[in-house]
Amino acid sequence: MTRFDPYRVGRKFRLADIDPADTPCLKGSGEAQREQLDQLAKELDGLQNLLHAEGKRKVLLVLQGMDTSGKDGTVRWVFSRTSPLGVRVAAFKAPSAEELAHDFLWRCHAVVPRTGELAVWNRSHYEDVLVPVVEGWIDKAEARRRYAQINDFERLLAETGTVVVKCMLHISLGEQRERLQARIDEPDKQWKFSRDDLVVRKKWGLYQRAYEKALAETSTAHAPWFVIPADSKLHRNLMIARLLVKTLRDMKPRAPAPDPTLKGLIVE
Amino acid sequence: MTRFDPYRVGRKFRLADIDPADTPCLKGSGEAQREQLDQLAKELDGLQNLLHAEGKRKVLLVLQGMDTSGKDGTVRWVFSRTSPLGVRVAAFKAPSAEELAHDFLWRCHAVVPRTGELAVWNRSHYEDVLVPVVEGWIDKAEARRRYAQINDFERLLAETGTVVVKCMLHISLGEQRERLQARIDEPDKQWKFSRDDLVVRKKWGLYQRAYEKALAETSTAHAPWFVIPADSKLHRNLMIARLLVKTLRDMKPRAPAPDPTLKGLIVE
């Protein structure tokens, strides 16, 4: 039993059971928490570096969440100490005509991490079992097919050396209101605002249901989902940083053993 | 006249005129220098963020240099404070069969920065006017054609909104010996060592000449080359960080103006 278990999605999962205002990973003063985050970010850098030196395995972090749930902020703060050499971010937007002309996993497969890399997906293939479900573009049978296709795809990744961790950034309707209002009111943030966000916000309940279903159907032993209480930004960052550090520690990455035939070699 | 001008490559450029042990950007104690680098890295993050908010222009930093010249280290330290959201690193290795089946600029064009991004190329299309020249795989006429093709390609990038900065990390033969020896002798570094590096090292003079020629032929107003004295790692990092910060400051990136029609909008 780890502290993450209550937030790991099982088959009988109800999203409403998890309070977005929870803070299981917050301890100590604000100052102490920021210091913890910085230490975790540094440890993550060291572990990623070993993963690169080892050159055999990969890590994929999938970030999903409603607008303003903090996907960009997570990338900024959890990876604040990591060299961009080993962390590759892919942001998935509404699919282009070219992408729509392919199966929905095509654009994702193209950017899976290579050996030694940690990839972060800001949105992902899960958009294709959220938006079409909410909008009614696909029926239940097609949604079921897609969940299965996703599970197969992620099993392929796991079986070929990728550790997959998926986080849903869980915020409340009220918290989203405040964050959207801030984007409207604060000139520095206005470039992040889109009127479409207000349209999507009106479908909040439908999205929560689509998330609940998708997470329950695709949280597997080889690619589990975690729901991250994310009304507190600092808590969200700390919980994801801890989860990633734990994941990498458990992988025990190590540099290759020294080559005995190099012993005594002198560079001229 | 800026402090970078003496290191900017012009037509009558001789690589031997630049001392790899120079430290024009080092001032103060080691502690003060590390503090400067950290401040520059933070400023770079802020500027990159504005570039992203603006969403119109791009930056491409090309890093070239002999083995152990510090390309990876530059990425690690200059971008130590930058969110991986806006910085994308591409490392070019010996071309694959698929890459060789295309023109030499194909794989590079595929990873140019998108709007708001800062791309860093760890090696680049310049490998194709260095290795083949040294190995005698192409004649002078073909090399000239490639310099011209490179200049045309980089003009396209510049004319379509990309600011291109190219840095050659200039180390001495003696400094390389020490760094290679350290990779052999220190178990933690051995995974970075390749026996091929010793083969390439034997062709040092040929590579210096190939660099000199390539830099002189492709240092243009729209995509200048800078030679970075790089025997000191801290100096190398500081000089490149300063150059990039100056480049971004000169671009004056700014977030879009507030949208007056959003004034007073209340989120429900």
Contacts between the chains, C-beta under 8 A, distances in Angstrom:
chain1	res1	chain2	res2	distance
A	53	B	191	4.7
A	55	B	191	7.4
A	72	B	85	6.1
A	75	B	83	6.1
A	75	B	84	6.2
A	75	B	85	5.0
A	76	B	83	4.2
A	76	B	85	6.4
A	79	B	83	7.1
A	79	B	84	5.1
A	80	B	81	7.3
A	80	B	83	7.4
A	81	B	80	7.3
A	82	B	84	6.9
A	83	B	75	6.2
A	83	B	76	4.2
A	83	B	79	7.1
A	83	B	80	7.4
A	84	B	75	6.2
A	84	B	79	5.1
A	84	B	82	6.9
A	84	B	84	4.9
A	84	B	87	4.6
A	84	B	88	7.4
A	84	B	89	5.1
A	84	B	120	7.3
A	85	B	72	6.0
A	85	B	75	5.0
A	85	B	76	6.3
A	85	B	89	5.6
A	85	B	91	7.8
A	85	B	122	7.7
A	87	B	84	4.6
A	88	B	84	7.4
A	88	B	88	7.5
A	88	B	89	7.8
A	89	B	84	5.0
A	89	B	85	5.6
A	89	B	88	7.9
A	91	B	85	7.7
A	120	B	84	7.2
A	122	B	85	7.7
A	177	B	267	4.9
A	177	B	268	7.5
A	180	B	267	4.5
A	181	B	266	7.2
A	181	B	267	4.8
A	184	B	262	5.2
A	184	B	265	5.2
A	184	B	267	7.0
A	187	B	255	7.6
A	187	B	258	4.6
A	188	B	255	6.5
A	190	B	255	7.5
A	190	B	256	7.5
A	190	B	258	5.3
A	190	B	259	6.5
A	190	B	262	6.7
A	191	B	53	4.7
A	191	B	55	7.4
A	191	B	255	5.0
A	191	B	256	5.2
A	193	B	262	7.1
A	198	B	267	6.8
A	201	B	267	7.4
A	255	B	187	7.6
A	255	B	188	6.5
A	255	B	190	7.6
A	255	B	191	5.0
A	256	B	190	7.5
A	256	B	191	5.2
A	258	B	187	4.6
A	258	B	190	5.3
A	259	B	190	6.4
A	262	B	184	5.3
A	262	B	190	6.7
A	262	B	193	7.1
A	265	B	184	5.2
A	266	B	181	7.2
A	267	B	177	4.9
A	267	B	180	4.5
A	267	B	181	4.8
A	267	B	184	7.0
A	267	B	198	6.8
A	267	B	201	7.4
A	268	B	177	7.6
